[in-house]
Amino acid sequence: MSAEESSWRPLFLALRLAWSLGYIIAIPAVLFGFGGAYLDKTLETSPGFLLAGFIIAITLSYLGVRRKIKEITAAEKD
């Protein structure tokens, strides 16, 4: 690997991390947010399912970010 390629490597690693964390956080929020809103509208239970959906999304996002951090720290130890 040349010096120029190695200088870009940390940038690409940071962008890859930001991209994956964005998906880890956004996908559950969108799916459970819209799913909860749909159920609230259908069952006329506003805002119960919306709040439950966001709580589930926050929990899943937390677990996903925690798993990603463990992967990164394990890779750094090697």
N, C-alpha and C positions, 0 to 999 in steps of 0.2 A: 504494500500500500504506500503510495507516495505521500509526501508531507502535505500536499494540498488536499488530498482525499481524507487524510486523518484529521485535518482541521475542520472539515465539514461534518465529520462523524458525530460529534456531540450535538450539533444542531439538529441533525436528522433523528437522533435518538430522542431528543427533547420534543420534537414535533410529533414523532410516533407516539410518545407517551401522552402528550396532550390530546392527540386525536383519539386514542383508545380510551382515555379517561372521559372524554366528552361523550363517547358512545355509551360507556358504562353508566354514566349519570343520566344522559338524555333519553335513551330508549325506554328504561322503566318508567321515567316520569311521564313521557308522552303516552305510552301504552296504558298504564294504570290511571293516568289522569283522564284521558279520553274515555277509557272504559268505565271509570267511576262516574264521569259526567253523563255518559250514555245510560247507565243503569239508573242514575238519579232522575233523568228525564223520563225514562220509560216507566219506572216504578213510583215516580213522584215522591222521592225520599230525600230531596235536596237538603243539605250537602253531605249526607252520610257516606255514600259510596265514593264520592269525590275525595273526601278527607281520608277515608280508608285506603283508597288507591294511592294517594300521595304518601301515606305512612308506609305502605308496602314498598313503594318506589324508593323512598329514602332508605329503608332497611336494605333492599337489594343493592342499591347504589353503594351504600356503606360497605357491605360485604364484598362487592366487586372491587372497590378501591383498595380495601384491606388486602384482598388476595393479590392484586397487582403490586402493591408495595412489598408484600412478602416475596413475590417473584423477583423483584428488582434487588432487594437486599440479599437474597440467596445468590443471585447472579454476581453481585459485587464481591461476595465472600470467596467465590471461585477464582 
